[in-house]
């Protein structure tokens, strides 16, 4: 996952399928998680997420693909790709193995 934000908007690019939020086991046993596990354990809805941080500070409504944010999405996406190239982000070369995978492979 990579993200870029301004004072008014956030764009998230999801590179892997994963739960909406990675919730540690001790939190999963707590009352808040158990009351609404569906809020945290569904798959991410899309590859790109765009949020209006002023109108939706809790980031509940993904606006990606909508006409009202098309220019913002295009600009933030271009800036994010540029930053990834400038920093030689390893995701540009493909999926990054998890630390557990590397450990299991003995490296």
C-alpha positions, -999 to +999 in steps of 0.1 A: +000+000+000+012+035-008-005+068+000-002+104-008-022+132+009-028+169+008-046+190+035-079+181+018-076+147+000-059+113+003-052+088-024-043+052-014-030+027-039-035-010-028-010-033-044-021-065-026-054-079-016-057-076+021-082-070+048-093-034+052-074-032+085-048-056+099-061-061+134-037-076+160-050-107+178-054-091+212-075-063+197-097-089+179-106-103+214-118-069+225-154-057+227-152-030+200-138-054+174-163-082+183-192-058+181-185-050+144-159-074+129-173-068+094-159-032+096-124-045+098-123-079+081-136-074+046-114-071+016-103-038+003-129-026-022-106-014-049-070-008-060-074+029-057-091+048-028-097+086-028-111+104+002-122+140+008-106+146+042-127+177+049-161+162+041-152+127+053-125+128+079-130+092+089-125+081+053-157+061+050-167+070+014-142+060-014-146+086-042-122+070-066-134+069-102-160+096-096-162+127-118-161+151-088-126+140-079-112+129-113-086+157-116-076+153-079-072+115-084-052+120-116-029+146-100-023+127-068-018+094-087+009+111-109+026+125-078+026+091-061+041+073-091+067+100-094+076+097-057+078+059-060+102+063-090+123+090-072+127+068-041+133+036-061+103+020-044+107-018-045+071-023-054+080-010-089+099-042-094+070-065-083+056-079-051+078-076-020+080-109+000+069-106+036+094-110+064+079-143+073+084-156+037+121-145+038+125-162+072+109-194+060+132-194+030+162-191+054+174-157+042 
